[in-house]
Amino acid sequence: MKKYLTIGVICIAALFSLSASLITDIKSPRLEVLLLGHDSQHHNSEKFAEIIAQEFFKNGINISYTTDVNDLNAENLSKYDGLMIYSNHDQITGPQEKALLDYVKSGKGFIPVHCASFCFQNSAAYIDMVGGQFKTHKTGDFSATIVDAQHPTMEGITSFSTWDETYVHDKVAKDIHVLTERVEGDHHEPYTWVKNYGKGKVFYTAYGHDERTWKNPSFLKLLGNGVLWAVNDEAKKQWEKLPKPAPEYSDAKLPNYEKRPGGFKLQAALNPAESQLITQVPVDFKLEMFASEPDILKPIAMAWDERGRLWIVETVDYPNTVRDVKGEGHDRIKICEDTDGDGKADKFTVFADKLNIPTGIVFANGGIIVAQAPDFIFLKDTDGDDKADVRETIISGWGTFDTHAGPSSLHHGFDNKIWGTVGYSGYNGTVGGKAIKFGQGAFRFDSNGKNLEYLGGTSNNTWGLGFSENNDVFLSTANNTHSAFLGIPSSYLDKIGVPVNKAIDKIDGHYAMHVVTKNLRQVDVFNGFTSAAGHNLYTARNFPKAYWNRIAFVNEPTGRVVHQAMLEPSGSGFKEKDGWNLVASADEWFGPVQTEVGPDGAVWVLDWYNFIIQHNPTPPGFENGKGNAYVNPLRDRVHGRVYRVVYNKAKSAPIKSLDKNDPKSLLKGLQSDNLFWRMTAQRLIVEKGDKAMVPDLYKMIRNQEVDELGINAPAIHALWTLHGLGMYTTTEAFQVAVHALHHPSAGVRKAALQVLPNTAAALAAIQGTGLIKDKNLNTRLAAFLKVADLPVSPSIANELVAAQKDSVNTGDRWIKEALKIAVSKQVKNTVKSTKVSATKPAVKTKADQVITIKPIVNAMKFDKKTFTVKAGTTVELVFDNIDFMQHNLLILKKGSMNKVGAAADKLAQNPKGAEMQYVPKIPEVLFYTPLVNPEAKFRLRFKVPDVVGDYPYICSFPGHWRIMNGVMKVTK
C-alpha cells in the first residue's frame, strides 16, 4: 500500500507542476520601492510595510523597508524606482535633503503617506515637495469624496468609508492636483493629491493611521495606483512587460491550525523561473538558480568540499518512511558540479544511496559524516570514482521517534571538532564506554566519533547553528527563539550547579517575521518564527560591509522567508535586531531549510520546495505516521531547488579549490577573506597532520594587522590549526600563543586563551596580560572560563576576589557566571559554603487534594480536559511535562480565557516574554507554573477560590492556549 501511495504523490506533484504555464524570461524587472519608516508603535510603519508588501508583491512591486534616515543618499536612492515615506522623523540633514530632492527632480517617484506630511519639519523644501504639512487632527469615520475620477490614480476607485485621523493641512502648495477631499460641513479638506516636482511625480494621501485603513481594499487600491503613477514611464513600461505568475488553486484536505474562516486552498507548484518571479531579494542582489528538479529533489542539507563542489542530502523518505533496516532507504548524497563555469550545475553524481532520512552532512577525514538517526555514519570514496565504498557507523543512539527532531546542522568548528544540534528526539547511547543521554540542544564530538559532549539545552526543537569569525556560537530553535547565543558550555555551568538549559540564551529582539504572502499556514507562534532553521552568519567579504560577520541567515519555511538576524555585541554576549529578509517569496511551496555562504562568497539557499511544511501535532481528521508527522498525501517528493543570492557588485572569488597536498594552496586558503576556505584549509592541514607548515602558521599569528572590523581571521585559524596539530606542548608554539594574548584583535586574544594548555605556565602568562580585565567583554569572558580550567593559584584567587567587586563583571549576564565558575575552582570553599537562614522554614500544610496533569505528547493538549476541586480547599497540582517542548499551566478567572490568551499572544511578541515565562501580568491570572522543561515537574500549591464555577486553565506558550486548555470545576 505504501508503494502505491508514494507513486500517487509523485504523480499529483507532477500534475501541479504542469498546471502552471512555463515562464522562462525573468529579465524584466519588478518595481523597487523603498519605504522609510521609523521605530515607533504610533504610526506603526513596520506593520504598515508588512500589509502593503503582501498586497503589492504578487503584482510585481517590491517593498524594501528601512528606518534609517541615512539611507537617504544619492547612491542608495538611485537603486529604487520610488520612495515612500510613512514616518515621523523630525529632522533631515542638508545632504539628506539634497539627495531626496534631487532624486525626485531626476524623475523618480515620491509617495508620502499620512504622517509623512509632518516629517522633516526643518525642511521647507521637503514640505513644498509633499505639497502641504499636517497641522491638526481629530478622529472618526468619514467617506472619501472623489474630486477627479478621471485621473489615472483613481481608476477602479469609488467613494469609500474608513475610520482614520481627520487631517487638516497647512502650507498647502498651489500646484497640487486634488483627487479626493474630506468634507466636513462647508469645509473641503484636500486628502489625496498629486503634483509634479522637476521630472518626478508626487502622490500623497492623508489616509493611513492604522490597520482600519491599511486593510481597506479601496485604500490599498488607491495606494497601489499612486505608486504606479508616480514611478517614471520607463520603469512602468518595464513593469508592464513583467510576467506575473497567477498559480492555480484547488480544493484539498489541509490542516487549519489557525482556524481561519474558510480554511486554505492548495496552490499549484511553480517551475523555478515562475517561483523566482515572485521571490524577492534586496535591491542590489539577484537570485540565481544553481540546480533544480529533476536533477535534484528534496534537498535537506548541503556542504562543499575542498574543490568547491556542492554536496546535497536528498530525502524522499522524510518524514514518515522510517525503515527499521537501514541500507534500504530511497535517500541519497549527491554531488552537484558546474563544469562549464556558467553558474549552473550540469553534472550530478550519486555519492551514496540507500540512506534513510539523513539530516546533516559535514566533511571529515577524507570523507563525509552523515547524520542518519539512530546513527552517524562515515562515508568515504577510496578509489576516486566519487562513489562511497566505505560505510562505517561512528556514533549510535540518536532518537528516531520524531524525524524532524533529530540531529542536524553539522559544522566543522574552530576547535577541530564537529558541532551540531539535535531536537527533542535527543541522544541516548554509549560513546567510549560512557553512557550519555541528553535532549534538545547543541553538541560536539571528535571527527572519529569519540568524546561526544552536550554543550547546552534549548527550549524546543533545534535546527540551527552557526559561528562568527571570532568563534562565537549562535543557534536557532523552532518555536519563538529564532536567535540564541551559547554563552558558557554546560560542562562549566555544571560546576556551580546551573542547569544545562542556562548555557544558551534567547537573544532575538523581535517576534514577527515579515512575509510577502497572505496565505500563512502555521501550527503555533502565529506570524512568528515557528520552524526556524539555520543560523549561519555572512562570513565572507563579497557582500556590502553591513553584512560582514554581523548578519545571520535564519530560514523560516512556514513564512517562506530567509530572515536576516542582525547580531550586535551586548556586554560579553549579543543581542539580535530585526534585519528583515534576504529572501522572501509569495510562492507557497518555497521552503528554505539551509542558507550559508558558499565558496564563491555568495549566499546559497537550499529550497525544500513543499507546500506541506508542518510536521506535528496531528490535526483533526489526519493520522500520525511512523516519523511522528501527520500523514498527508500532498507531501511532495519530486521538487527541490538550490539558489545563489549574488551581490551585483561582487568580486570574483580568487580561490576555486584547495589541494591538501599543496602547502601553498592551503596557506592561501587560511588567508582567504571567506571563512569557508579558512575552515576548509584548517581542516585539511589538521587531518593530514603535516607539521611542515608550522613556521608559516607562526608567521600568521605574529601578524599584528586587523581588518576593517578589527579582526585578524588568519591568525585565529592559525592558532587553532596549531592546536589541532598538537603543537602547544612545544616551547616555540607556546610562546607564539602567549605573544598572541597581546594581539590588537580581541578575537585573536580569545583564541590564544582557548588554545593554551591547562598548565601553570599558561596561568602565569595569562596573569601577566591582565586579560581578566580585557576591555572586550567577550574576551574577558573567555579569560575567566580559562582560569577555571587552570591549576589552583593563590595569586589568581586574589585577582578573582577583586574582580567580584567590579560592577561591570557582576552586571554582565555571562561574566558573572564565569566569575563564579572561576572562583569555585580557585578560591577555597567560596561556592560550597552556604548561608544558613536564621528564620525557620515555613511548615507546609498537607494538601487536601493532589492532582497530576500532563501534556499529551505531540498533541499540544492536556491529558485532563477537566478536574473538580472543592471551594476553599488547598490543592497541589503536579504538572508533569512528559512532552518534548516547554509548557506552563495558568489557572484563570471565570470567563477570562480569551482575554488572557490575547494577552499571552501579545506577550509572545515581547523580546522579554520568555523571561516572563509567557505569563501575562494581569489579575485574570490566578495561579500559574513557570515554563516547565521536558521531563521536568512543577508542583503548584494554591487555595481554591471560594466562588463555585468553571475556571479555565491554559498553556500560554505562544499559540498554544487555543487548543491546550481545560476547565477547573469548583464545587461546594
Summary of the structure (lengths in Angstrom):
residues: 972
radius of gyration: 29.9
end to end distance: 56.1
largest distance: 92.5
contacts: 3420
relative contact order: 0.07
helix: 25%
strand: 30%
